[in-house]
Amino acid sequence: MLPPASTNADAAPPRVPFSDKTPKVMARARASWPHDTAAYTQGLLFEGERLVESTGGEGRSELREVERRSGRVLSRSSLPNDVFGEGIAVAADRIFQLTWKGERGYEYDARSLARRDSFTYVGEGWGVASVGSQLYMSDGSSTLRIFDPHQFREVGRLEVREGEKAVWMLNELELVGDELWANIYQTDLIARISPSTGRIVGWVDLSRLLTARERADVERRGGVANGIAFDASRRVVLVTGKLWPRVFELDLRDVSVAATHAP
């Protein structure tokens, strides 16, 4: 029997932060709401005032609209049983959803969430975020690939570093103000990245959001922090995790987030 093919998820997470000179803040919640504890969250975003979530797992992958205050699923579009859903982003009135190892993603109408088309790419798909007129995509490495969303054609790459050290395991991505935020897979840390230079300008630590009992339950079931959504009009950041019991609205008083503009 052949050994299973390795993926970027098999790597050990980096021991970040690498430098105590990089600012790090402990996340504080201003509010929280229920979250489906069976949802293996891969992507989270606001589309207008709606909260949209992508979930993973073969036979369990979906794109869903979620009622923010109750966690109730209002609508859902299931992926084929052999597909592992990943990150999502909005661009050009469409929602783009990646898949992990299938080298194929799906396009949805941003208003109706009806699946319209598919697209292909090479390698693994993890997180994706809309930055100006482009999509930045992670694959678990330290390199973000930049795509033109109209043809899903790669137009550039960005190496993410803290100081001179590469930071890998980049997962869910979201543009928050002028910064690209990225969950570091298998950690409680979000990297705050300059989308123009790839330099990490700060860290957000999510380790105190869950209670000790909630954390023990999530870890027992294989859950980790993942999922960032930013509502630019209201200056609201939501975070959650795979199999987490709650979605948290962050108190941003400790985090200086600049106004959003296209880089």
Phi, psi and omega in degrees: 000135179286144176293153179297144179295139179281154177228170178297339179288347181281347181289154173283142180294150179292150180273066182271158356292146177281336184228136176282359177277343178279125181302138176225132178240148176273122183295137175240140181268133174271333179197164175211156182221162181297149177225143180298113184287354175263357183276118177271082191296125179247332179207150181214136178202160169265131170243098192067234178263001182270144175261123183241139184228142172250134179242155182244181182107130179295128184083357181229007185278133183214161159250128187220147169264131187241134173287119191300315188277342180249340186079003182289138178279119182273325177204158182208151174230115185275145175270163176306151187298336182265011183250139180250104182294151180225217190291163180226154176206155177254132174203139175053046178062022178230152170256127179257129179239126178274165168234159190292293187244004185278350182056031178215138175238176184231146177249140180231150170294127187295332182275312185269344186063018176282135180290130185247325189198180174223167179214164183237158175204169181259136176093189183279149172248129178240276180247162178208144180215149176272123180232105186062234180262012184237165175247130176258131187235135176256157178223019180092351177268193177267002183252127172264133176261142185249130185235148165279118186290342184288322177240004187046055180252131180291129182238357179179174178219155181223122177271128183264127183222149166251113190064238179255005183258132177291143178244117182254189185063031175291128186239240182304137182238148175203136173280120180239106189062233178263009182247148173262117180263139183222125168294136172265113188304137180071017174229173175263012187258141169250128175272134175260112193245139170284119181288351178267330183246339185082000181282138175278122184258353179178171180231148171239124184260119183264008193293342183257008181286316179278150172288166179300319180293317178297317180298316180299319180293316180297314181295322179298326183265003175087021180271154178215164177298131176186129179126114180224128177229135181238125173260101186294327183292327181252000180058048184243132174245126173251143175225153174206201180203168175296121178070014179287149180276349184216156168253135185246137169265122186279144170276114187265014181296334180269356184238119179275107182250117182287164180295148181285136169208159180286124182288000000 
